[in-house]
Amino acid sequence: MNPDLSYSLVNVPSRTPGTYLDVACWKPNIPGPFPVIIAGHGMTLTKDAGLKAFAQRWATNAGFASLLMDYRGFGSSGGEPRNLVSLKNQTEDFLSVVEWVKANSDQFRVDKIVVMGSAMSGLNVAELVVRCKDLAGGMAHCPLLDGYATLMSLDPNPRLLFWAAVDCAKSWLGLAPLYVPAVGKPGEFAFINSPTSYTGFTKMYEKGDRPFSEMPNVLAARLAFEVFSARPGLMLKNAKSPMLIVMAEEDDMIPVAITRDVVAKSCGKVEFVAAPGGHYDVMEGGKGFETNISAQVDFLRRLL
């Protein structure tokens, strides 16, 4: 335990009555209130999969209280059904933590709230900085910003689309979700199966208490259609606060060209930093980690 930091777990009420979000809180070990960053991982990942290193650096080097959450239905948070990735629900979960922070102004500076996402949760962060007037900024590394353009750049996956259609029909009928594998190796049927995905998830979970092999590696297939229609990056020219994007130069999941195009059309609202390596190299232990975390700390300091 870093003696310069304090650590606690808090239960934050979600938009679902009686359901709470499990949030890890790291604070500088000095009197507050503190500026605060609220972070959610991407897709099926939980807060234990590599985010701790970021939280500690945000708190130690930038002086921010760092809140890492598990979305409803994932990790230690409540909520049913489990393993249902919903961009709408995840955005609501970010907003629930924002509301909790505002209700605890003795601990946090409500004028300095930053939201942070990773990969798929870049969609949530982009939406939030466009929608919310009360945020100080947003950050995301290797973010998905334009679901349509990204999915159209990939090889067609008719099997996934078929099961996504079936799952959507089940949701309309009020039936249980239809699950498909979330992460696979190249050639395997899964929502993502890029050359680095399975290894990347495995390494991220090595930073936590449970290995990836023990995690429920599934998600509801309907997510494919939700991602296809999610294009908040195209609205970043209307962002109400600045946003930092750190992008891996050799990302094999999200085309760098799409991200650069989104940034170029943001009318200066988005700052872009290129990091060496692939999609998962921006995480702790990867060759792009120091570039990533240094850019994030610098961005946070400039918001103060």
Secondary structure, DSSP 8 states (H G I E B T S, - for coil): --TTEEEEEEEEE-SSTT-EEEEEEEEESS-S-EEEEEEE-STT--TTTT-HHHHHHHHHHH--EEEEE--TTSTTS--SSTT---HHHHHHHHHHHHHHHHTTTTTEEEEEEEEEEEGGGHHHHHHHHHH-TT--EEEEES----HHHHHHTS---HHHHHHHHHHHHHHHTT----EEESB--TTS-SSB--TTHHHHHHHHHTTSSS-GGGS--EEETTHHHHHHT--GGGGGGG-SS-EEEEEETT-SSS-HHHHHHHHHTSTT-EEEEEESS-GGGGSTTSTTHHHHHHHHHHHHHHH-
